Amino acid sequence: MEYKLYHATWCPFCRGFAPEFKTIIPEGGEYLLDDMEDPLWVELDIEVVPTVIGYENGKEVKRIVAKPHIGIDSDEFKDWIKKE
């Protein structure tokens, strides 16, 4: 599984979560995408950051979206990764 983190440098929840993301995801699944001007954000309907999308064979298979004004809890993220 490949995991992509969509985040923004201005977002305090993203800045707090990005280091955790790097240590939690399985080896080889890391991508950080930080550009809210990217048309891909519109295509993927990214409205809240951070958002992590899991891909298999280039197709989205799961997604976790931060709770507004809270972010993504690391324990919740670990549980989300375990669910296939």
A tleap script that builds the chain and sets N, CA, C and O, in Angstrom:
source leaprc.protein.ff14SB
mol = sequence {
  NMET GLU TYR LYS LEU TYR HIE ALA THR TRP
  CYS PRO PHE CYS ARG GLY PHE ALA PRO GLU
  PHE LYS THR ILE ILE PRO GLU GLY GLY GLU
  TYR LEU LEU ASP ASP MET GLU ASP PRO LEU
  TRP VAL GLU LEU ASP ILE GLU VAL VAL PRO
  THR VAL ILE GLY TYR GLU ASN GLY LYS GLU
  VAL LYS ARG ILE VAL ALA LYS PRO HIE ILE
  GLY ILE ASP SER ASP GLU PHE LYS ASP TRP
  ILE LYS LYS CGLU
}
set mol.1.N position { 0.863 -1.175 0.000 }
set mol.1.CA position { 0.000 0.000 0.000 }
set mol.1.C position { 0.906 1.233 0.000 }
set mol.1.O position { 1.931 1.283 0.680 }
set mol.2.N position { 0.495 2.198 -0.770 }
set mol.2.CA position { 1.202 3.474 -0.832 }
set mol.2.C position { 0.321 4.515 -0.141 }
set mol.2.O position { -0.876 4.600 -0.413 }
set mol.3.N position { 0.908 5.290 0.735 }
set mol.3.CA position { 0.165 6.301 1.479 }
set mol.3.C position { 0.655 7.689 1.083 }
set mol.3.O position { 1.859 7.946 1.053 }
set mol.4.N position { -0.278 8.576 0.783 }
set mol.4.CA position { 0.072 9.951 0.452 }
set mol.4.C position { -0.582 10.876 1.458 }
set mol.4.O position { -1.784 10.801 1.713 }
set mol.5.N position { 0.232 11.744 2.018 }
set mol.5.CA position { -0.236 12.741 2.980 }
set mol.5.C position { -0.392 14.067 2.262 }
set mol.5.O position { 0.571 14.601 1.712 }
set mol.6.N position { -1.598 14.592 2.268 }
set mol.6.CA position { -1.884 15.906 1.699 }
set mol.6.C position { -1.943 16.876 2.872 }
set mol.6.O position { -2.775 16.736 3.769 }
set mol.7.N position { -1.053 17.858 2.853 }
set mol.7.CA position { -0.958 18.783 3.979 }
set mol.7.C position { -0.562 20.164 3.502 }
set mol.7.O position { -0.244 20.368 2.331 }
set mol.8.N position { -0.585 21.101 4.421 }
set mol.8.CA position { -0.206 22.478 4.112 }
set mol.8.C position { 0.749 22.981 5.193 }
set mol.8.O position { 0.553 22.706 6.377 }
set mol.9.N position { 1.772 23.712 4.787 }
set mol.9.CA position { 2.765 24.189 5.746 }
set mol.9.C position { 2.188 25.198 6.737 }
set mol.9.O position { 2.723 25.345 7.836 }
set mol.10.N position { 1.119 25.890 6.379 }
set mol.10.CA position { 0.513 26.878 7.274 }
set mol.10.C position { -0.357 26.230 8.343 }
set mol.10.O position { -0.757 26.892 9.300 }
set mol.11.N position { -0.654 24.940 8.190 }
set mol.11.CA position { -1.577 24.234 9.090 }
set mol.11.C position { -0.834 23.664 10.299 }
set mol.11.O position { 0.041 22.815 10.126 }
set mol.12.N position { -1.160 24.107 11.528 }
set mol.12.CA position { -0.464 23.597 12.710 }
set mol.12.C position { -0.715 22.104 12.929 }
set mol.12.O position { 0.160 21.406 13.442 }
set mol.13.N position { -1.872 21.614 12.556 }
set mol.13.CA position { -2.174 20.188 12.727 }
set mol.13.C position { -1.353 19.350 11.751 }
set mol.13.O position { -0.937 18.237 12.075 }
set mol.14.N position { -1.123 19.890 10.558 }
set mol.14.CA position { -0.275 19.210 9.571 }
set mol.14.C position { 1.167 19.160 10.045 }
set mol.14.O position { 1.820 18.122 9.953 }
set mol.15.N position { 1.658 20.271 10.547 }
set mol.15.CA position { 3.046 20.321 11.029 }
set mol.15.C position { 3.251 19.346 12.174 }
set mol.15.O position { 4.325 18.757 12.295 }
set mol.16.N position { 2.245 19.164 13.013 }
set mol.16.CA position { 2.351 18.212 14.113 }
set mol.16.C position { 2.234 16.769 13.648 }
set mol.16.O position { 2.875 15.881 14.210 }
set mol.17.N position { 1.428 16.532 12.634 }
set mol.17.CA position { 1.173 15.167 12.182 }
set mol.17.C position { 2.230 14.635 11.219 }
set mol.17.O position { 2.509 13.436 11.234 }
set mol.18.N position { 2.819 15.473 10.392 }
set mol.18.CA position { 3.766 15.012 9.365 }
set mol.18.C position { 4.897 14.160 9.940 }
set mol.18.O position { 5.190 13.109 9.370 }
set mol.19.N position { 5.551 14.556 11.043 }
set mol.19.CA position { 6.608 13.695 11.592 }
set mol.19.C position { 6.069 12.342 12.065 }
set mol.19.O position { 6.743 11.324 11.910 }
set mol.20.N position { 4.870 12.321 12.634 }
set mol.20.CA position { 4.256 11.066 13.069 }
set mol.20.C position { 3.955 10.187 11.858 }
set mol.20.O position { 4.203 8.982 11.876 }
set mol.21.N position { 3.422 10.797 10.814 }
set mol.21.CA position { 3.122 10.076 9.578 }
set mol.21.C position { 4.360 9.345 9.089 }
set mol.21.O position { 4.287 8.174 8.716 }
set mol.22.N position { 5.497 10.030 9.088 }
set mol.22.CA position { 6.739 9.447 8.586 }
set mol.22.C position { 7.197 8.254 9.412 }
set mol.22.O position { 7.799 7.323 8.875 }
set mol.23.N position { 6.918 8.272 10.713 }
set mol.23.CA position { 7.368 7.162 11.568 }
set mol.23.C position { 6.357 6.020 11.635 }
set mol.23.O position { 6.735 4.890 11.943 }
set mol.24.N position { 5.093 6.285 11.357 }
set mol.24.CA position { 4.047 5.269 11.499 }
set mol.24.C position { 3.842 4.445 10.239 }
set mol.24.O position { 3.615 3.239 10.332 }
set mol.25.N position { 3.915 5.058 9.069 }
set mol.25.CA position { 3.584 4.323 7.844 }
set mol.25.C position { 4.599 3.220 7.577 }
set mol.25.O position { 5.770 3.343 7.934 }
set mol.26.N position { 4.137 2.132 6.940 }
set mol.26.CA position { 5.059 1.059 6.580 }
set mol.26.C position { 6.127 1.565 5.621 }
set mol.26.O position { 5.892 2.487 4.840 }
set mol.27.N position { 7.280 0.962 5.689 }
set mol.27.CA position { 8.406 1.370 4.849 }
set mol.27.C position { 8.024 1.335 3.371 }
set mol.27.O position { 7.385 0.393 2.902 }
set mol.28.N position { 8.422 2.362 2.661 }
set mol.28.CA position { 8.184 2.425 1.227 }
set mol.28.C position { 6.846 3.046 0.842 }
set mol.28.O position { 6.530 3.127 -0.345 }
set mol.29.N position { 6.056 3.486 1.813 }
set mol.29.CA position { 4.751 4.019 1.488 }
set mol.29.C position { 4.608 5.502 1.698 }
set mol.29.O position { 3.489 5.994 1.840 }
set mol.30.N position { 5.691 6.224 1.722 }
set mol.30.CA position { 5.644 7.631 2.131 }
set mol.30.C position { 5.629 8.605 0.968 }
set mol.30.O position { 6.463 8.529 0.066 }
set mol.31.N position { 4.677 9.515 1.001 }
set mol.31.CA position { 4.646 10.643 0.080 }
set mol.31.C position { 4.018 11.815 0.804 }
set mol.31.O position { 2.971 11.666 1.435 }
set mol.32.N position { 4.633 12.960 0.724 }
set mol.32.CA position { 4.081 14.182 1.300 }
set mol.32.C position { 3.780 15.135 0.159 }
set mol.32.O position { 4.672 15.482 -0.614 }
set mol.33.N position { 2.553 15.552 0.051 }
set mol.33.CA position { 2.176 16.479 -1.009 }
set mol.33.C position { 1.672 17.763 -0.379 }
set mol.33.O position { 0.629 17.775 0.274 }
set mol.34.N position { 2.408 18.837 -0.574 }
set mol.34.CA position { 2.105 20.101 0.083 }
set mol.34.C position { 1.938 21.203 -0.947 }
set mol.34.O position { 2.848 22.001 -1.169 }
set mol.35.N position { 0.794 21.244 -1.561 }
set mol.35.CA position { 0.551 22.304 -2.519 }
set mol.35.C position { -0.939 22.425 -2.767 }
set mol.35.O position { -1.492 21.728 -3.617 }
set mol.36.N position { -1.583 23.298 -2.033 }
set mol.36.CA position { -3.022 23.432 -2.140 }
set mol.36.C position { -3.445 24.036 -3.481 }
set mol.36.O position { -4.631 24.039 -3.811 }
set mol.37.N position { -2.484 24.545 -4.254 }
set mol.37.CA position { -2.805 25.082 -5.569 }
set mol.37.C position { -2.808 23.982 -6.627 }
set mol.37.O position { -3.208 24.224 -7.766 }
set mol.38.N position { -2.373 22.791 -6.269 }
set mol.38.CA position { -2.316 21.673 -7.194 }
set mol.38.C position { -3.734 21.268 -7.602 }
set mol.38.O position { -4.576 21.046 -6.732 }
set mol.39.N position { -4.017 21.169 -8.897 }
set mol.39.CA position { -5.362 20.781 -9.339 }
set mol.39.C position { -5.773 19.402 -8.836 }
set mol.39.O position { -6.963 19.094 -8.770 }
set mol.40.N position { -4.799 18.574 -8.484 }
set mol.40.CA position { -5.092 17.252 -7.951 }
set mol.40.C position { -5.919 17.349 -6.669 }
set mol.40.O position { -6.746 16.480 -6.395 }
set mol.41.N position { -5.697 18.406 -5.885 }
set mol.41.CA position { -6.466 18.575 -4.648 }
set mol.41.C position { -7.946 18.713 -4.959 }
set mol.41.O position { -8.786 18.180 -4.234 }
set mol.42.N position { -8.270 19.419 -6.026 }
set mol.42.CA position { -9.668 19.587 -6.430 }
set mol.42.C position { -10.209 18.262 -6.943 }
set mol.42.O position { -11.309 17.844 -6.581 }
set mol.43.N position { -9.432 17.613 -7.782 }
set mol.43.CA position { -9.850 16.330 -8.356 }
set mol.43.C position { -10.115 15.294 -7.267 }
set mol.43.O position { -11.055 14.507 -7.377 }
set mol.44.N position { -9.292 15.291 -6.218 }
set mol.44.CA position { -9.437 14.317 -5.130 }
set mol.44.C position { -10.379 14.795 -4.024 }
set mol.44.O position { -10.618 14.073 -3.056 }
set mol.45.N position { -10.908 16.001 -4.166 }
set mol.45.CA position { -11.836 16.561 -3.189 }
set mol.45.C position { -11.205 16.663 -1.790 }
set mol.45.O position { -11.807 16.268 -0.792 }
set mol.46.N position { -9.982 17.202 -1.744 }
set mol.46.CA position { -9.296 17.424 -0.470 }
set mol.46.C position { -9.804 18.752 0.084 }
set mol.46.O position { -9.504 19.813 -0.463 }
set mol.47.N position { -10.558 18.692 1.151 }
set mol.47.CA position { -11.123 19.904 1.747 }
set mol.47.C position { -10.557 20.205 3.131 }
set mol.47.O position { -10.573 21.353 3.573 }
set mol.48.N position { -10.060 19.185 3.811 }
set mol.48.CA position { -9.514 19.351 5.156 }
set mol.48.C position { -8.125 18.727 5.162 }
set mol.48.O position { -7.918 17.636 4.633 }
set mol.49.N position { -7.183 19.430 5.764 }
set mol.49.CA position { -5.831 18.881 5.898 }
set mol.49.C position { -5.499 18.734 7.374 }
set mol.49.O position { -5.962 19.524 8.196 }
set mol.50.N position { -4.716 17.747 7.709 }
set mol.50.CA position { -4.143 16.742 6.832 }
set mol.50.C position { -5.177 15.694 6.407 }
set mol.50.O position { -6.143 15.411 7.116 }
set mol.51.N position { -4.934 15.136 5.230 }
set mol.51.CA position { -5.692 14.001 4.706 }
set mol.51.C position { -4.674 12.983 4.220 }
set mol.51.O position { -3.693 13.341 3.568 }
set mol.52.N position { -4.906 11.720 4.534 }
set mol.52.CA position { -4.042 10.646 4.041 }
set mol.52.C position { -4.898 9.726 3.187 }
set mol.52.O position { -5.995 9.324 3.577 }
set mol.53.N position { -4.370 9.402 2.010 }
set mol.53.CA position { -5.059 8.483 1.111 }
set mol.53.C position { -4.162 7.270 0.892 }
set mol.53.O position { -2.966 7.399 0.634 }
set mol.54.N position { -4.766 6.089 1.002 }
set mol.54.CA position { -4.067 4.837 0.731 }
set mol.54.C position { -4.384 4.380 -0.677 }
set mol.54.O position { -5.546 4.346 -1.082 }
set mol.55.N position { -3.348 4.028 -1.422 }
set mol.55.CA position { -3.495 3.603 -2.816 }
set mol.55.C position { -2.959 2.185 -2.999 }
set mol.55.O position { -1.954 1.803 -2.399 }
set mol.56.N position { -3.644 1.421 -3.834 }
set mol.56.CA position { -3.141 0.135 -4.305 }
set mol.56.C position { -3.248 0.138 -5.819 }
set mol.56.O position { -4.311 0.405 -6.381 }
set mol.57.N position { -2.143 -0.159 -6.466 }
set mol.57.CA position { -2.098 -0.163 -7.935 }
set mol.57.C position { -2.594 1.157 -8.513 }
set mol.57.O position { -3.257 1.179 -9.550 }
set mol.58.N position { -2.265 2.262 -7.833 }
set mol.58.CA position { -2.615 3.588 -8.326 }
set mol.58.C position { -4.052 4.012 -8.087 }
set mol.58.O position { -4.455 5.093 -8.516 }
set mol.59.N position { -4.831 3.182 -7.411 }
set mol.59.CA position { -6.239 3.505 -7.154 }
set mol.59.C position { -6.456 3.732 -5.659 }
set mol.59.O position { -5.909 3.014 -4.822 }
set mol.60.N position { -7.263 4.741 -5.342 }
set mol.60.CA position { -7.582 5.021 -3.943 }
set mol.60.C position { -8.422 3.879 -3.372 }
set mol.60.O position { -9.430 3.474 -3.952 }
set mol.61.N position { -7.980 3.369 -2.215 }
set mol.61.CA position { -8.733 2.304 -1.562 }
set mol.61.C position { -9.229 2.715 -0.173 }
set mol.61.O position { -10.167 2.122 0.359 }
set mol.62.N position { -8.592 3.730 0.404 }
set mol.62.CA position { -9.072 4.227 1.686 }
set mol.62.C position { -8.527 5.617 1.941 }
set mol.62.O position { -7.557 6.055 1.324 }
set mol.63.N position { -9.187 6.304 2.877 }
set mol.63.CA position { -8.847 7.699 3.161 }
set mol.63.C position { -9.164 8.001 4.622 }
set mol.63.O position { -10.165 7.537 5.169 }
set mol.64.N position { -8.284 8.792 5.241 }
set mol.64.CA position { -8.540 9.312 6.582 }
set mol.64.C position { -8.383 10.830 6.508 }
set mol.64.O position { -7.395 11.346 5.986 }
set mol.65.N position { -9.364 11.518 7.034 }
set mol.65.CA position { -9.402 12.978 6.974 }
set mol.65.C position { -9.373 13.521 8.398 }
set mol.65.O position { -10.044 12.995 9.286 }
set mol.66.N position { -8.601 14.565 8.605 }
set mol.66.CA position { -8.501 15.182 9.924 }
set mol.66.C position { -9.844 15.730 10.372 }
set mol.66.O position { -10.661 16.177 9.567 }
set mol.67.N position { -10.040 15.682 11.653 }
set mol.67.CA position { -11.197 16.363 12.228 }
set mol.67.C position { -10.851 17.851 12.270 }
set mol.67.O position { -9.769 18.213 12.732 }
set mol.68.N position { -11.743 18.714 11.798 }
set mol.68.CA position { -11.449 20.151 11.803 }
set mol.68.C position { -11.064 20.635 13.203 }
set mol.68.O position { -11.724 20.306 14.189 }
set mol.69.N position { -10.005 21.406 13.271 }
set mol.69.CA position { -9.484 22.013 14.498 }
set mol.69.C position { -8.944 20.986 15.488 }
set mol.69.O position { -8.699 21.310 16.650 }
set mol.70.N position { -8.758 19.735 15.025 }
set mol.70.CA position { -8.204 18.683 15.888 }
set mol.70.C position { -7.043 17.986 15.198 }
set mol.70.O position { -6.004 17.750 15.816 }
set mol.71.N position { -7.208 17.658 13.935 }
set mol.71.CA position { -6.167 16.945 13.205 }
set mol.71.C position { -6.441 15.454 13.166 }
set mol.71.O position { -7.583 15.016 13.309 }
set mol.72.N position { -5.376 14.674 12.970 }
set mol.72.CA position { -5.461 13.214 12.956 }
set mol.72.C position { -4.708 12.704 14.172 }
set mol.72.O position { -3.528 13.007 14.353 }
set mol.73.N position { -5.383 11.938 14.998 }
set mol.73.CA position { -4.785 11.340 16.191 }
set mol.73.C position { -3.882 10.181 15.759 }
set mol.73.O position { -4.276 9.375 14.916 }
set mol.74.N position { -2.679 10.088 16.325 }
set mol.74.CA position { -1.732 9.060 15.890 }
set mol.74.C position { -2.249 7.647 16.166 }
set mol.74.O position { -2.005 6.747 15.362 }
set mol.75.N position { -2.952 7.426 17.272 }
set mol.75.CA position { -3.503 6.094 17.547 }
set mol.75.C position { -4.594 5.746 16.536 }
set mol.75.O position { -4.672 4.613 16.059 }
set mol.76.N position { -5.427 6.719 16.219 }
set mol.76.CA position { -6.468 6.521 15.209 }
set mol.76.C position { -5.822 6.189 13.853 }
set mol.76.O position { -6.317 5.332 13.120 }
set mol.77.N position { -4.727 6.866 13.529 }
set mol.77.CA position { -4.028 6.631 12.276 }
set mol.77.C position { -3.433 5.224 12.238 }
set mol.77.O position { -3.521 4.540 11.218 }
set mol.78.N position { -2.830 4.793 13.342 }
set mol.78.CA position { -2.268 3.436 13.413 }
set mol.78.C position { -3.359 2.391 13.189 }
set mol.78.O position { -3.158 1.430 12.446 }
set mol.79.N position { -4.504 2.575 13.826 }
set mol.79.CA position { -5.629 1.649 13.637 }
set mol.79.C position { -6.112 1.663 12.194 }
set mol.79.O position { -6.435 0.616 11.633 }
set mol.80.N position { -6.163 2.847 11.592 }
set mol.80.CA position { -6.602 2.990 10.207 }
set mol.80.C position { -5.665 2.239 9.256 }
set mol.80.O position { -6.122 1.599 8.309 }
set mol.81.N position { -4.366 2.316 9.506 }
set mol.81.CA position { -3.394 1.613 8.653 }
set mol.81.C position { -3.588 0.110 8.739 }
set mol.81.O position { -3.483 -0.588 7.730 }
set mol.82.N position { -3.871 -0.396 9.932 }
set mol.82.CA position { -4.036 -1.843 10.129 }
set mol.82.C position { -5.248 -2.391 9.387 }
set mol.82.O position { -5.265 -3.564 9.015 }
set mol.83.N position { -6.257 -1.560 9.168 }
set mol.83.CA position { -7.465 -2.012 8.464 }
set mol.83.C position { -7.184 -2.027 6.967 }
set mol.83.O position { -6.868 -0.994 6.375 }
set mol.84.N position { -7.296 -3.160 6.384 }
set mol.84.CA position { -7.044 -3.284 4.932 }
set mol.84.C position { -8.336 -3.460 4.189 }
set mol.84.O position { -8.332 -3.581 2.964 }
savepdb mol mol.pdb
quit
